[in-house]
């Protein structure tokens, strides 16, 4: 994946970085993904910094929790969690808007 990271869920919202990584099916039953994702920031105070997410994403749940396992730049030694919520999904194209609320501690 290499998706727009914006301030808000609207497509016209300000671009602040990219959500980059991979996801793979991670369950024989149900729909679960293994998420390996970096939230790479390109604007403002966090420009050049990133937050790393690694975890299981149960995509059919309304809210999914995944751990923050590290970061770079301003977010060096980051720890915390991200809550994902699908705002919009198009079954025909597979396109989606996912809101992430990120709670992170860093040095």
N, C-alpha and C positions, 0 to 999 in steps of 0.2 A: 504494500500500500504506500501511497505517497499522496495524501489528501490534505486539503486546505485546513488549517487550524485558525479559526476565527474567534473574535471576542464573544459573539453571540451566535445563536443557531440559525439566524437568517442568512441566506446565501449572499446577501449584499453587505453583510457585516465586515468590519475591518479585518484584513488578513494579518495575523501576528506570527505565523510560522507554518510548519508542515507536520502532520502526523505521519511518520514514516516507520515501516516495519513489515512484518509478515503475520499472517494468521493461518492456522491449519485446523482441520477437523480433529477434535480431541475426545470423541466419545463414540462408542458403538451404538448406544441408544440415546435418543434425544439430540438436541443441537447444542453442542459446546465447541468453542474455539479455543485454541492455544494462542494467546496474543503476545507478540513480541513487538513492542511499539516504543518509539522515541517521539516525544513531543519536542520538536526542535524549533526554538523561537528565533525570529528574525527581526523583531521590532522592540524598541524601547529599552528599558532596564535589563531585560532578559535576552537581548540580542546576542546570539552566539552560544547560548546555554540550552541545555536539554534536560528532560525528565524521562527516565526509563521505566516502562511498565512491562511486567512479565507475569502472566497469570491466565487462569481459566475464565472464559467469558461464556456464561450460559445465556445465549442471545435471546431466548424466548422469555426470560425473566424481565420484569419491568425495570428493575435496577440491579446492576451487576457490580460487584466489588472486586477490584484487582489491586495487587500490591505495587507500590513504587519501590523499585529495587536499586535505584541509583540515579545519578545525574552527572552533568558536567557544567563547568562555568560557575555561575551563581548557585546552581543546584548541586554542587559537588557534595558527596556523601548523603544525598537525599534519601529519605525513608518516608513512607506514608502509604496512602491508598487513594485510588481513583474510583469514583462511582460513575458508571456509564448508564445512560438512559436514551433509548431510541426515540427521537422526536418525530421522525418521518421515515417511511420505508416504501419503496416502489417494488412490488413483487415482480413486475415485468422486466425491469432493468437491473434490479439488485442494488440500485442507488439508495443511500440512506444518509440521514443527518443524525449524528449521535452527539449528545451533550455529555461532557465529562466534567464532573466537579472533582477537583484534585486537592487533597489535603496532604501537605508535605512539610517535613522538617529538614533543614539543611544548615550547613555551616556557612 
